[in-house]
Amino acid sequence: MKTLLTTLLLSLIILNLFSQDLNHELDIKIDIENSYIHVEDKISFSEDYLLTQDKLTFTLQKGLELSSPDKKVKTEVIKEYNSDDSAISITEYKVYLRNNNIPKEIRLVYEGEISDDIEAGAAEYARGFSETSGTISEKGIYLAGSSFWIPGFNEAELASFNMNVEIDSGWTILSQGTRTIDRMNKDKHIISYESPEPMDEIYLVGGKWTEYSQSNGRVLFQAFLRSPDGKLAMKYLGATQGYLAMYEKMIGPYPFTKFALVENFWETGYGMPSFTLLGPKVIRFPWILHSSYPHELLHNYWGNSVYVDYETGNWCEGITVYMADHLLKEQLGQGAEYRQATLQKYTDYVNPQNDFPVSEFLSRNNSAEEAIGYGKAMMINNMLRYYYGDKTFLKAYSKFYNDYKFKKAGFNDIKHCFEEITGDDLSSFFNQWIEKAGAPSLSLSNVEVTTGDEAYELTFRLSQIQKEETFELKIPVYIYLEGSETVKTVSINMNNREKDYSLKFREKPVRLEIDPTFQIFRRLDRNEVPTTLTQLFGASDALLILPSESPYINEYKAMAEIWKATQEAQDKNLKIVKDSEIGAIPADITTWVLGFENIFAEASQIPEKYFNKLSNEEQASATKLKKEGSLVYAIQNPENQELSLGFMASNNSEAIAGLTMKLLHYGKYSYLGFEGKEPVNILKGIFPALGSPLNYAIPYDGIIIPVSAKITARKALTE
């Protein structure tokens, strides 16, 4: 009786501690051998939630057999259907009591097999990872909201829970919240988790792990590895503490009692509340510690404690990219390059047929969606920071975090926080960038300098040349002055199709650059960026030319068919032909040439103007790989510089198979070299952009005055 009263008291405390709809008390038994789960679930509803309901319904995976130990509670099947975002079937039930009242608390028992296969088809390749809606197997356990393994009640948004799990010895379970019990009972492992914080979905993952941990006195840092590796674990645990200290300084106190690195049993990059689930290969890439890992850690602020209101769009990926991926590059002095690559992805992958407003982004399923939901949203945050400065930007997001922690929020809530901090009405800004599709494209013209009154007057015209309506912009302009070692910067406002500007200086202006550090969101001019693989993979229509005579023709064919499938999964077209079937590289379509033996291989080689830009070591490496390894590069089509030409060839049949999927993850590069069967990347780089139309060197009497001043990189958002 004492235990029951304590549990009821805790449930009441939990339901009143945070704003939430219900609480689950879960008693779970898992049978690994039979992929079987048995759950006893006591569900308590908040008074506020019950007041909004005239009936009580919930969903559950169809394969789970349902009953209730409470004879007063009855359930009735309403309908069965397939989930939109997973391959499983779902049953919707109605709950009622004998007196037809909605119960404040119900007990349900459900059990059955859960074993959805991990898929890796064309659509999954296009996204860059495989997926499952949920599975229990000898390899591991993965149960999430998409598994429908816990009843999901009508209009209920957030739920707290306590979870007690019994599983075979040797296995460990992980979930959100704090682990309160971890003990053995004969041949069973008993693990309990408590999550008083309301969650938008409940996870249960399991595996045979070796556990490592450290603590800073307030937060427990854990690593769960499938194979013992203390050195790797310590790297992650140390990095976690460093990143967490940085984010607490930027945003506010970390919202959970733990953060765990968990090695998954297939390749993933998932971020859950208080833990991240990374694949066995991913977790061992040395660069993950400084890219994807801090990204997933930051999701504990954005998306996993301040939840996304998906009815108004997914805002969390843009700010997470900005405060993680972009910030780390900015700390290395590479922020401008990162923003340039982001804008290039949008330019290469997004077109009028697949463009949409940021407010309609929910999740990444292809490169175009990533370019909008991650890239454009990231640049919108960069513009807010550029307009208002670092302190105001961080203050607004700190307010957003504190106001909406463990609540659902949308872009409009971010807008209100910025308005309260800045005192400005940001309706126009958010409507333009969040609610509308498209991007501005800029053109520079009519640059002139006149002298008078001991001053130089620089005049120029900026035009918005996109087909969409004009955008309201605040554009950074950089002016190089003769003899000066610093670059003059000004911001100009523009909301017209075209506008003339005038600036006066005491020194002679010798060079003008429009947004050279890529501070504003816009489409890039073809000559403003280097040719990279994104332009090839991003093309709506492309041609791939196979070599008719090659010892590796079967491998090239297999590569071509997989690429064709990944493109079609993104509503793109890739036509495959042999070199013997056409007379020349076409000038009207993006083209791939495969194989050193291809008739068009010689015509597809790196132009001298680019090859000469490579270092002596890179040139020697490329020459060697042409004979012994694998080479990949992207250049402008010599017949039409508005289109791209890609070349890929190898001297190893197994390397071709390896490159088939690897190259999809090297899109930002212009040239790549690989050696061996795996193959291993040993050469990569980006060809320089040889002439931006938004940069103008001002001639005086036909002479261009050289400049030595360099643009100083903006200080990182935090160190």
N, C-alpha and C positions, 0 to 999 in steps of 0.2 A: 504493500500500500504506500509506503514511504517513497519508493522508486517511482510509482505512478504519479503521486502528487508532485514530486520534484520535476518530472518530465512535463506535466501540465503547466506548472509554474514557469519553467523555462520557455515553453511554447508561447505563453502569454507575454513574457518579457521580450522574446524575439519579435513577436508580431507588433509590439508597440515601439521597439527600439528604432526601426526604420520604416519608411513608407513602403509597404508591400501588400500583396494581395493574399498570399497564403504561405504556409510552412509545411514541408514534408518531413516526417519522421520515417526514415527508410531502414528497414532491416533486410539485408540482401545476402543471398547465398549463391555462389557461382560454381558451376560444374564445368571446368575447362574441357575435359575430354569430350563432353557432349554439347559444347557450345551453348550451355543452358544457364538460365538465370531465374531465380525465384525471389520475388520482392513482396514484402509486407509493408504497406505504406499507410501511415496515419496522416491525414491531411486536415489542417486547421485553416479556416478562412477568416480573414479580417472582417470586422463589422462594416467598414467602408466598402469593401468588395461586395459583400452580400447585399447591401442596400442598392447596388446598381444592377442586380440580377433578378430577372423574373423566372429564370430556369437555370439549371446547372448542367452543363455539358462538358465533355472532355474528349480528347483524342488519345489513341494508344496504338502502337504497332499491331497490325492485324494478327500476326502469328502468336501473340501473347494471349494465353488463356486467362480470363478475368473472373474473379468472384469477390464476395465480400463476407467476412466473418460476422458482420452485423446484420442480423435478420431483418432489422427495420429498414435497411438500405437496399434499394433495388436499382439495377442498371438495365438499360434497354438500348439496343443497337439502333441508331438513327440512320446511318449510311456508311458505306465503305468507298474509299477512293484512293488514288495514287498521289503521293506527295509531289509537289512541283519541283523541289530541289533535291530529291533523292529517289532511288528506284524502289522504295518499299511501299507496301500497301498499308493504309491507315483505316482504323475503325473509329467512328465517332459515336459516343454513348451519351445517353441522358441519365441523370441521377435523380431519384426522387424517394421520399419517405412515404410511409403508408398514409400519413395525413397530408401529403402533397406539399409540405413545407420544405424550403431549402435548408439542408443541414448545416450547422456551424462546423461540424467535424465529421469526417467519414473515414472508414477503414477499407482499403482495397487490397486484394492479393492478386498478383499477376505473375505469370511464369511462361517460359517457353524458350525456344532456340533462337539465337540471334547470330547470323553468320553471313552478312552481306559481303560479297567478294570485293576485293580492292581492284578498281578499274583503272586501266591505263590506255584508253583508246585515243582517237585523234583529238577529241575535245580536251581530254586531260593533258595530252602532250602540248596542246596550244596554251593551256593554263600554266604548264610547267610542273605539274605534280599529279599524282594519282589520288583517287578518293574512294571512300566507302561511307555509307550512311551509318554503319555501326557493325562491329563484329566481336565475337568471343571465339578465340582459337588458341591452339598451342603456341602460335607465334606471339600473340598478345591480345589485349582487350582495348577496344575503343568504343565508347558510348557517349553520344552528344545529343544536342537538341534534335539534330537531323535523324537520330535513331528512333525517336518517339518511344523511348523506353520508360519514360515517366509520364503519367497523365498530364496533358496540357489542357488547362481549363479555359472555357470561353472568356475572352477579353481579359484574362489574367495576364499581367505583364511581368511581374517580378515575384520571386519566391525565395525564401530562406529554406535551409534544410539542415538536418542532422542525418548522418549516414553511418550505418554499422555494416561491415562487410565480412563475410566468412568465405575463405578461399583456401585452396590447397597450400601446404607449406612449400616454401621456395618462391611463391608468388607474392608480389606487393601491389597494393592498390593506391592510386593517387586521385585526389579530387580537389575542388576549391576548398578554401577555408583552412582551419587549423586541425592538425592530426592530434586527437586526444587519447586514442588507444592504439597500441602497437604491441601485440603479444601473441604468443603461441598457445594453442589449446589442443594438446595431443598432436594430430597431424594436420591441424588447421591453423591458418594465420588469421587473426582477428584484427581488423583495422577500423578505426572510427574517425570521421571528420565532422566538424561543426562549422557551419557557415551562417552566422547571424546576419551577415550582409545580404540583402536581397539580390538575387541573380536573375539574369534573363534566360539562362539555360543551365542545366546541371550536367557536369561531366563525370565520367568514371573511366579511368584508364588503368591498365594493369600490365605487368610484365615481370620477368625474372631479372631484377636489377641488383647492382651493387650500389649502395647508397653512401653518399659523402655529404658532409654538412659543415657549415660555419655559422656564426651568429654575430651580429653587431650589438646584441643586447636587447634589441627591439624587434628585429626581423631575422628570421631563420633563412639561410641560403642553403639550398640543397641541389645535389646533382644525382640523377638516377641513370646509371650506365648499364647497358646490356652485357658489356665485358669489363672486368676490373681495369681501371686506368686512372690511378691517383693523380698523375701529372696532368692529364687532360681535365679532370674534375677541378683541380686547384686553379687552373687557368680560368675556368668559367666562374668559379666561386669568387675569385679575386676581381674579375671583370664585373661581375654582378654588383659587388659592393661599390665599385667606382662609379658605374653608371647610375646606380640608385642614388648615390650622394649628389650627383650632378642634377638628376631630375627633381630631387627634393628641393634643391636650391632654386631651380627654375620654376617649379609648379606648386609644390606643397608636399606634405608628408605622404609617404607611400601608403596606399589604402589597405594593405593586407599584412598578415603576420608572417608570411613566407613568400619566397620566390624560388621555384624549382626548375632546373633544367632537366628535361626528361628525354631520353633517347627512345624514339619510336621504332616500330618494327617495319615501317616502310618510309619512303622519303617524303617528309612533310616539312612545313614551316608554319606551324600553327601557334597562335598565342591565345591562351586561356587565362581567366582570372587566377592569378598567383602562380602560374606555371606556363612553360612553353614546351611544345612537342616537336622536336627536330629529328629528322631522319638520320640513320647511321652513317651515311656518307656526308650529309650536310654538316653534321655536328663536328666532323673532323677536318673540314676545310679551314685552313688557317685564317682566311679573311672573314669567316662568318662571325667571329668574335667582335669584329669592328664594323659589321654591316647589318646582317639580318638579326643577330642576337639582341643588340640594343633596341632595334625596332620592335621585337616581340616583348621585350621588357617594358618599353614605353606604352605598349597597348594596355598595360595594367592601369594606366591613367585614362587613355583615350580608347574607349570601346569596351573595356572590361571592368571599369568602375563608373565612369560616366558612359552610359549606354547610348547606343544609336537608336534614334527614332526613325526606323526605316521608311515610314510613311512619308517623310520629308527629305529622304536622301541620306547617304552614308558620308558623314563629314569626317570620320575618325582617321581614314587612311591618309588623307592629305596632310593633316597636322602631325600625324605620326611620322610620315616620311620627312616632313620639314624639321621636326625636332630630333630626329634620329639620323637617318641616312644623310640628309643634307647638312645637318649640323656637324657630323663627324668629318665630312669633306671640307666644310668651311673651316674647321679647326686646323686642317692641314693646308689652308690657303687655296683650296680647290673648289670653293663655292660657286664661282662663275662657271667653271667647267661643268659642274653638276647641273646647274640651271640650264646651260646651253644644251646638254644632252637630254634634259627633260623636255625642253621646247622642241628639240629635234624629233623626239619620239612622237609628240603630238602632230608635228608637221608631216611626218612620214606615215603614221598609222591612221590618222583621223581625216575623213573626207566628208563631203556633204551627205553622203548616203548613210554613214554610221555615226555621225556626230549627234550629241544630245546634251541637254543641260546637266550640270553637275548635280543638281537636285534630284535627278533621275538615276544617279549611280547607286547601285546596291552592293555589287561584288564584282570582282575581276574574273571574267571568263575568257577574255582575249586581249590582245595588245591594245586595241583601240579603247576598250573600257578601262584598261590600266592607265593609258595616257590621259584620260579624262578624270577618272575617280581618284587616281594617285597623283598624276603629274600636274594637271590643270589646278586641282585643289591645292596642291603644294605651292604652286606659283601664286595663287590667290592669297595664301598666308604670307608669302614673301612680300607681296604688294602692301598688305596691311602693315607689315613691319617697316617697309620702306617709307610708307606715308607717315607713320606715327612714331617710329623709333623703337629701339630695343626695350627700354624700360616700360613703356606704355603697352607694347605688344605682350610682354610677359605678365604684366599686371592684369591685363584683360583676360588672358587665358588662366591665370591663377584664380581669378574671380569665377570664371566659368567652371573650373574644377571644383572649387569649394561650394558653389551654389547647386551643382547638379550631380555631385558624387552619389552613386547608387540610385540614380534617377535616369530616365530616358530624356534625351535632349536632341535638338536639331539645329540646323544652320541659323534659324531665327533666334535661338537662345544665345548663340555665339554673337550674333549681331547686337542683341540687347546688351550683352556684357561690354562689348567694345563701345557702344554708345554711352553707357554709364561712365566708363572710364575716360573717354575722350570728350564727351559733351557734344559730339557731332551726330547728325542724322545720317545714318549709313544705308538708308533704304535704297538709294540709287545704286550704290556700290554693290550691295548684295543682289539686287535684282538683275543688274547687268552681268555679273560674273557667275552667280549661282543659278538663276532661273532661266537664263538664255543660253543657247548654244553658240558656237562660233568663236572666232578669235580675230583680233586686228592684224593686218599686214601693213607694214610701214614702208614708205618710199621717200627718199631724200632727193631734192633737186634745187636748182637755182641758187647755189651757194656762191656768194659774192662778198668781197671786202672793199669798203670805201674808206677814205681817210678824211679827217676834218676836225677842227677844234682840238688838236693834239690827242685825238682818239681814233681808234679803228672801229668801224661799225661792220659787224658780221651779220649778214642776212641769209636766210635759207627758207626753203619751203618743205614742210612735211605733209604727206598725203596718206590717207587710209585707203588702201586699194583693194580691200576685201569686198566680196559681193554682199556680205551682210551689212546691216545698218551700222552707222558709225558708233564707236565706243568712246566713253569719256575716260581720258588717260592723263596720267601724270608721268611724263617721260624724262628720264635722266639724259642729259646732254654733257658730253665731255669736250673741252676745248684745250688744245695744246698751243701754248704761246711761245714765241721765239725767245730763246735764251732762258726759259724757265724750266726748272727741274721738277715742278709739280704740275699736275693737270687740273685745270679749272673745271668745276662741276656746277651745273645749274639744273633745276627741274622746271619743265614747261608743261602747261596744261593744254589739252587738246580735246575738243569734242566736235570737230568739224571734219568734213570729208577731206579738206586740205586747208592749210593755214600757213601764213608767212610769219616769220619770227625775226627779231632784230636784237642783237646783243652788242654792247660796246665795251672795249678794252683799251687800256693805255698801251699794252704791248701788242705786237703783231700776231694775230691768230694764224697758225700755219696748218692746223689739222682739226677736223670736226668729226666726232663719232657719236652716233645715236645709240644709246643703250648698249654699249659694248660689253657690259658685265651682266646683261640679261636679267634685269631687275623686274621687268613687266612681262605679263603673259601675252604672247603674240605668236603668230606663224612666222617662221624664219624663211628668209629668201634662200633659194637654191644655192646661191654663191656665198651665202653667209655661213654655211656649215660645211664640214667635210662630208664626202660620200662614205656611208657606213652600211653595215648589213641591215640596219633597221629599214632603210629605204627599199631594200629588196624584199624583206619579209613583210613590210607594210603595204606593198603595192596591191591594189585591188585586182589587177590583172597582170600576170607575168607569164613568161615563156621559159622553159627549161630545155636546154639542148644537150642530149646525150651523145657520147662518142659511139660511132658505128663500129669502130675497130678498137677494142680495148680488152685486155685480159680481165678487167674488173667490171665488165658491162653489167653483170647480174647485180653486183653490189651497188653500182650507180642507179640501176633501175629501182632497186629496193628503196634507196634513199629518196629518189624522185617520187615514188608512190606515197611514202610516208609524209613528205613535205606537201604533196598535193592534198592529202587527207587533212593535215593540220590547217592548211589554207581554207579548204572547203568548210571546216568546222567554224571558221571565222567569216563565212560568207564571202570568201575571196576565190579567185580562179587561178589555177596554175596549169597551163597546157604543156604537155611533154612531147617533144619531137626528137628525131635523130639528126645529127649534123648532115647526113646524106640527103635529108628531105627538104633542106632549105639552101638558098644560094648565098645568103649573107646574114650577118647579125642585124635583126630588124631595128629600125630607128623609131618605131612607134609603140614600143612596149618594153617594160622592164624585163631584163633577160639574165638567166643563169647559163653559164657554160661549164660543163663538167668534164673533167679528164684531161690529162696532159696530152693524150692521143687525139683529142677533139680537133676537127679540122679548123675550128675557130680559136684554138688555144693561143696561137701566136698573136692574133688580133686582140686578144683579151688581156695581154700582159700589162703590168703596171707602167703607165707613161713615165717617160724620163723625168718630167717635171716633178713627179712625186717620188720616184725612186731616188733621185738625187737629194731629197730631203731626209732620207733615212741615214742613220749613222753607218759608219764603215762596218761595225759589227752586225748591224741589222741587214745590210746588203749581203754580207758574207753568209749569214744564216739563211736568208731567203734563197740564195743561189744553191746552197747545200741541200736545203729541204726540197728544192725542185728535183733533185736527183735521188734523194733518199727518204724523204718524209712526205708531209702533206702541207699544202698551201691553200689559203683562202684569202680573197680580198674583194673589195668593192670599189669601183671607179665610175666616173661619168661615162656614159655611152659615147664613144667617139663620134657617132653619127647624130646624137641628140643629147646635149649636155643637161637637158631637163630631166632625163631618165638615167637610171643606174644600170650598170653591168656588173654582174657578180661572177667570180671564177672560183671553182673548187676542184682540186685534183689531189690524188694521193698515189703513192707507190706501194700501198699496203692495203689488202682487201679488208682486213679486220679493222683497220683505222677508219675506213669509210663508214662501216657500221657504227663505230663509236661517235663519229662526227655527225651522224644523222640527227641526233637529238642535242648534242653538245652545242652545235652552232646556234641553236635557237636562243641560247643564253649568252651569246657573245655579240648581241646586236649593236652595241655602241662602238664596235671597232671597225676600222677600215681594212686592216690586214692582220692575218693570223698565221702562225706556223706551228705545226705539231710534229712530234716524233714518236715512233714506236707504234705498237698495236693498240694501246689503250684508247686513244693516243694522248700524249702529254703535251700541253701547251708550253712552248718555249719562246714564242715570238708573238707580240701583239702590239697594236698601236693605232693611231688615228692620223690619217693624212691631214695636212693643214688646209684650212679654208684659204684659198688664194686671192680672195678679193671680195670683201663685204660691200654691197651697194649702200650701206648706211654709214660707211666710213669715207671721208673725203679729205685728201691732201690738197691744200690750197696753193696753187701755183702763183708765183710772182715773176712777171716777165718770162713766163714759160719754165721757170725753175722751181722745183720742189725743195723746200727747205727741210733738212733732216731734223728729227726730234729725238731727244734722249730721255725725256720724262717718261715715267712708267706709272700706270694706274696702281694705286695702293689698294690692296684687297681689303674689303670691309672686315672689321673686327668680328669674330665669331659671336653668335648669340650668347654663348657662355663658354668659358674655358674649362 
